[in-house]
């Protein structure tokens, strides 16, 4: 049996102190990996349905094969792994602001690290996703602006509750317009939010995109004895 608790890594970052921990969940008797930023829990391997849904719901709306996909936010890797499970994905670029998080995967400190780094379709890229969207997400090998089949985002808690400064402008006409510019006609933009569906936010997205659907993703929470839920917005670019 594994140890009850260990702190695997702890670093100071521009966003604050970030730590990777593993603990034995006493009721379920499973190992759980958790990421904390300061005193705030960011993610847990015990609850991954919402991260996976960003990829599965987003890619379900994609047409065609040989998909070229961007994921904003690496975390424990569940969104990226769910995207790679779709055999139509030919190339996946995962943009992560903290090099420490990429290092956890490359060093095999998290369960999905070997899977992601061992898949030749997957490129873990250090960068500020929001700044890259503003400037145009480039292909490191080709050095040109690309149009992607899907851009899947799981970074901020909600469109109004942000992890750090610099992302607020993304959640409006200018930011959504830049996303559309970098999507193929009919391409998909998917966004995770920890809040229930927001009609006002849907209307804001619809001002730029051809359509948007808000999917409520529910999953069991053994701590409460009930269910928890989040929202995944899936929007289609014009064309």
C-alpha positions as CSV (number, residue, x, y, z in Angstrom):
1,X,0.0,0.0,0.0
2,X,1.3,3.5,-0.8
3,X,2.1,6.1,1.8
4,X,-0.9,8.1,3.1
5,X,0.5,11.5,1.8
6,X,3.5,12.9,0.0
7,X,4.3,16.3,-1.5
8,X,6.0,15.4,-4.8
9,X,6.9,18.9,-5.9
10,X,6.6,22.5,-4.6
11,X,7.7,25.6,-6.6
12,X,7.3,29.3,-6.6
13,X,5.8,30.6,-9.8
14,X,4.6,34.0,-11.1
15,X,1.0,32.9,-10.2
16,X,2.1,31.9,-6.7
17,X,3.3,28.7,-5.0
18,X,2.3,25.6,-6.8
19,X,2.5,22.1,-5.4
20,X,1.9,18.6,-6.6
21,X,0.7,16.1,-3.9
22,X,-0.2,12.5,-3.8
23,X,-2.4,11.0,-1.1
24,X,-4.2,7.8,-0.3
25,X,-8.0,8.5,-0.3
26,X,-9.1,6.6,2.8
27,X,-12.6,5.7,1.8
28,X,-12.0,4.6,-1.8
29,X,-8.5,3.3,-1.1
30,X,-7.1,4.8,-4.3
31,X,-4.1,7.1,-4.9
32,X,-5.2,10.7,-5.7
33,X,-2.9,13.3,-7.3
34,X,-3.8,16.9,-6.5
35,X,-2.5,20.3,-7.6
36,X,-2.7,23.4,-5.3
37,X,-2.0,27.0,-6.1
38,X,-1.3,28.7,-2.8
39,X,-4.1,27.4,-0.5
40,X,-6.5,26.8,-3.4
41,X,-7.1,23.3,-4.9
42,X,-6.8,23.5,-8.7
43,X,-7.4,20.0,-9.8
44,X,-7.6,16.4,-8.6
45,X,-7.3,13.0,-10.3
46,X,-10.4,12.0,-8.3
47,X,-12.6,14.3,-10.4
48,X,-11.7,14.2,-14.1
49,X,-15.1,14.0,-15.9
50,X,-15.3,17.7,-16.5
51,X,-11.7,18.0,-17.9
52,X,-12.4,15.0,-20.2
53,X,-15.7,16.4,-21.3
54,X,-14.0,19.5,-22.7
55,X,-12.3,17.2,-25.2
56,X,-15.0,14.7,-25.9
57,X,-17.8,17.2,-26.3
58,X,-15.6,19.6,-28.3
59,X,-14.3,16.9,-30.7
60,X,-17.7,15.3,-31.1
61,X,-18.7,18.6,-32.8
62,X,-15.8,18.4,-35.2
63,X,-16.3,17.2,-38.7
64,X,-13.7,15.3,-40.7
65,X,-10.4,13.5,-40.0
66,X,-6.8,14.4,-39.5
67,X,-7.8,17.0,-36.9
68,X,-5.4,19.7,-35.8
69,X,-6.2,20.6,-32.2
70,X,-5.1,23.0,-29.5
71,X,-5.7,22.5,-25.8
72,X,-5.2,25.5,-23.5
73,X,-4.1,24.2,-20.1
74,X,-2.2,21.0,-19.3
75,X,-2.8,20.4,-15.6
76,X,-2.8,16.7,-14.8
77,X,-3.4,15.9,-18.5
78,X,-6.9,14.6,-18.6
79,X,-8.2,17.0,-21.3
80,X,-5.2,16.2,-23.5
81,X,-5.5,12.4,-22.9
82,X,-9.2,12.5,-23.8
83,X,-8.4,14.4,-27.0
84,X,-5.7,11.8,-28.0
85,X,-8.2,9.0,-27.4
86,X,-10.0,10.3,-30.5
87,X,-8.3,8.6,-33.4
88,X,-9.1,11.4,-35.8
89,X,-6.7,13.7,-33.9
90,X,-3.6,13.9,-36.0
91,X,-1.8,16.7,-34.0
92,X,-2.3,18.0,-30.5
93,X,-0.6,21.2,-29.2
94,X,-1.1,21.6,-25.4
95,X,-0.2,25.1,-24.2
96,X,0.7,25.5,-20.5
97,X,1.8,28.6,-18.8
98,X,3.9,26.9,-16.1
99,X,7.0,25.0,-17.1
100,X,6.9,23.2,-13.8
101,X,3.6,21.5,-14.8
102,X,5.2,20.4,-18.1
103,X,8.1,19.1,-16.2
104,X,5.9,16.9,-14.0
105,X,4.7,15.1,-17.2
106,X,8.2,14.8,-18.8
107,X,9.6,13.5,-15.5
108,X,6.9,10.9,-15.0
109,X,5.6,12.5,-11.7
110,X,2.0,12.3,-12.7
111,X,0.0,9.3,-13.9
112,X,-0.6,10.5,-17.5
113,X,2.9,11.9,-18.1
114,X,4.3,8.9,-20.0
115,X,1.2,8.5,-22.1
116,X,1.2,12.2,-23.2
117,X,5.0,12.5,-23.8
118,X,5.1,9.1,-25.5
119,X,2.5,10.0,-28.1
120,X,4.1,11.5,-31.2
121,X,1.0,13.4,-32.0
122,X,1.3,15.4,-28.8
123,X,3.4,18.6,-28.3
124,X,3.6,20.1,-24.8
125,X,4.4,23.8,-25.3
126,X,5.3,26.3,-22.6
127,X,3.5,29.6,-23.2
128,X,0.8,32.0,-22.2
129,X,-2.3,30.6,-24.0
130,X,-4.1,34.0,-23.9
131,X,-1.2,35.9,-25.2
132,X,-0.6,33.4,-27.9
133,X,-4.2,33.7,-29.1
134,X,-3.8,37.4,-29.3
135,X,-0.6,37.1,-31.3
136,X,-1.7,34.1,-33.4
137,X,-0.8,30.6,-32.3
138,X,2.1,29.5,-34.4
139,X,3.4,26.1,-35.4
140,X,6.9,25.9,-33.9
141,X,8.2,23.8,-36.7
142,X,6.6,25.8,-39.6
143,X,6.7,29.2,-38.0
144,X,3.4,30.3,-39.6
145,X,-0.1,31.0,-38.3
146,X,-2.4,28.0,-38.5
147,X,-6.1,27.4,-38.6
148,X,-7.1,24.7,-36.2
149,X,-10.1,22.3,-36.2
150,X,-10.6,22.8,-32.5
151,X,-9.4,25.0,-29.7
152,X,-10.3,23.5,-26.3
153,X,-9.8,25.6,-23.1
154,X,-9.6,24.5,-19.5
155,X,-7.7,27.2,-17.6
156,X,-9.7,29.7,-15.6
157,X,-12.3,28.7,-13.0
158,X,-15.1,30.5,-14.9
159,X,-15.2,33.3,-17.5
160,X,-15.4,35.8,-14.6
161,X,-13.1,34.0,-12.1
162,X,-9.6,34.0,-13.4
163,X,-6.4,32.3,-12.2
164,X,-4.3,35.3,-12.9
165,X,-4.2,38.7,-14.6
166,X,-4.2,38.9,-18.4
167,X,-7.0,36.6,-19.4
168,X,-10.0,38.9,-18.8
169,X,-9.9,40.3,-22.4
170,X,-10.2,36.8,-23.8
171,X,-13.8,36.5,-22.6
172,X,-15.3,39.1,-24.9
173,X,-15.7,40.1,-28.6
174,X,-12.0,40.8,-29.2
175,X,-10.8,37.5,-27.7
176,X,-13.5,35.4,-29.3
177,X,-12.8,37.1,-32.6
178,X,-9.2,36.1,-32.4
179,X,-10.2,32.5,-31.6
180,X,-12.5,32.5,-34.7
181,X,-9.6,33.8,-36.8
182,X,-7.6,30.8,-35.9
183,X,-10.3,28.2,-36.5
184,X,-11.2,26.4,-39.7
185,X,-14.6,27.4,-41.1
186,X,-17.0,25.5,-38.8
187,X,-14.2,24.8,-36.4
188,X,-14.9,24.2,-32.7
189,X,-14.2,26.3,-29.6
190,X,-14.9,24.5,-26.3
191,X,-14.6,26.1,-22.9
192,X,-14.9,24.7,-19.4
193,X,-16.5,26.6,-16.5
194,X,-17.1,25.6,-12.9
195,X,-20.4,27.7,-12.9
196,X,-23.8,26.6,-14.1
197,X,-24.7,27.7,-17.6
198,X,-24.8,31.5,-18.0
199,X,-27.4,32.8,-20.5
200,X,-25.6,36.1,-20.7
201,X,-22.3,34.5,-21.5
202,X,-23.9,32.3,-24.1
203,X,-25.3,35.4,-25.8
204,X,-21.8,37.0,-25.8
205,X,-20.3,33.9,-27.4
206,X,-23.1,33.8,-30.0
207,X,-22.3,37.3,-31.1
208,X,-19.1,35.9,-32.6
209,X,-19.8,32.3,-33.3
210,X,-22.4,30.7,-35.5
211,X,-23.8,28.7,-32.6
212,X,-23.1,27.7,-29.0
213,X,-24.4,25.0,-26.7
214,X,-24.0,24.8,-22.9
215,X,-23.5,21.2,-21.7
216,X,-24.0,20.5,-18.0
217,X,-21.5,17.7,-17.0
218,X,-22.5,15.9,-13.8
219,X,-20.4,13.5,-11.9
220,X,-20.6,11.7,-8.5
221,X,-19.0,13.3,-5.5
222,X,-18.5,10.8,-2.7
223,X,-17.6,13.6,-0.3
224,X,-21.1,15.1,-0.5
225,X,-22.9,11.8,-1.3
226,X,-24.4,13.4,-4.3
227,X,-23.4,14.9,-7.6
228,X,-21.3,17.9,-8.6
229,X,-21.6,19.6,-12.0
230,X,-19.8,22.0,-14.3
231,X,-20.5,23.5,-17.7
232,X,-18.8,23.0,-21.1
233,X,-19.6,25.5,-23.8
234,X,-19.2,24.3,-27.3
235,X,-19.3,26.9,-30.1
236,X,-18.9,26.6,-33.9
237,X,-17.1,29.1,-36.0
238,X,-19.0,30.6,-38.9
239,X,-18.8,28.6,-42.2
